[in-house]
Amino acid sequence: MSSSDEVAGGKKTSWPELVGKSIEEAKKTILKDRPDVKTVEVFPVGAPVTEDLRFDRVRIFVDTVAEIPRIG
């Protein structure tokens, strides 16, 4: 852990190094760093979410189109 990582009770609470990585890579890293996390949720940027604080949940917000949108 670098000194810039947010830490609570000796546990990592944010992952700035995952910005720009794939969702699957992010989930894998988060769960490796924090095996106590039960849920990793993925939402579009700006999506409404509950404001409850849960220490067993991490939310990932995404806004990139990864492939060409096509009719079909």
C-alpha positions in Angstrom: 0.0 0.0 0.0 1.3 3.4 -0.9 1.0 6.3 1.5 -1.6 7.9 -0.7 -4.1 5.0 -0.3 -7.0 5.7 2.0 -6.8 3.3 5.0 -9.3 2.6 7.8 -8.3 0.3 10.5 -5.3 -0.9 8.5 -7.5 -1.8 5.5 -7.4 -0.2 2.1 -10.6 1.9 1.3 -9.9 3.2 -2.2 -8.1 2.2 -5.3 -6.9 5.1 -7.4 -4.6 2.9 -9.3 -7.6 1.1 -10.9 -8.8 4.2 -12.8 -8.6 3.2 -16.5 -8.5 -0.6 -15.8 -11.1 -3.1 -16.9 -14.0 -3.8 -14.6 -12.9 -7.4 -14.1 -9.4 -6.4 -13.3 -10.7 -3.9 -10.8 -13.0 -6.4 -9.1 -10.2 -8.9 -8.9 -7.8 -6.4 -7.3 -10.4 -5.1 -4.8 -11.3 -8.6 -3.7 -7.6 -9.6 -3.4 -6.9 -6.5 -1.3 -10.1 -6.8 0.8 -11.4 -10.4 1.0 -13.9 -9.1 3.6 -15.7 -7.1 0.8 -18.9 -9.1 -0.1 -20.2 -6.9 -3.0 -18.6 -5.0 -5.8 -21.3 -3.1 -7.6 -20.9 -1.4 -11.1 -22.9 1.6 -12.0 -22.9 4.3 -14.8 -21.4 7.6 -13.7 -24.2 9.7 -12.2 -26.5 6.7 -11.4 -28.6 7.2 -8.3 -27.4 5.0 -5.4 -28.4 4.6 -1.8 -26.4 6.7 0.6 -26.1 4.0 3.3 -22.5 3.3 4.4 -21.5 -0.4 4.1 -18.0 -1.5 4.9 -18.5 -4.8 2.9 -19.3 -3.0 -0.4 -17.3 -1.2 -3.1 -18.9 0.7 -5.9 -17.3 1.2 -9.3 -18.6 4.0 -11.5 -18.0 3.7 -15.3 -18.7 6.0 -18.3 -16.7 4.6 -21.3 -18.2 2.9 -24.3 -15.9 -0.1 -24.9 -17.2 -1.3 -28.3 -19.0 0.2 -31.3 -22.8 0.4 -30.6 -24.7 -1.5 -33.3 -28.3 -2.3 -34.1 -29.0 -5.9 -33.6 
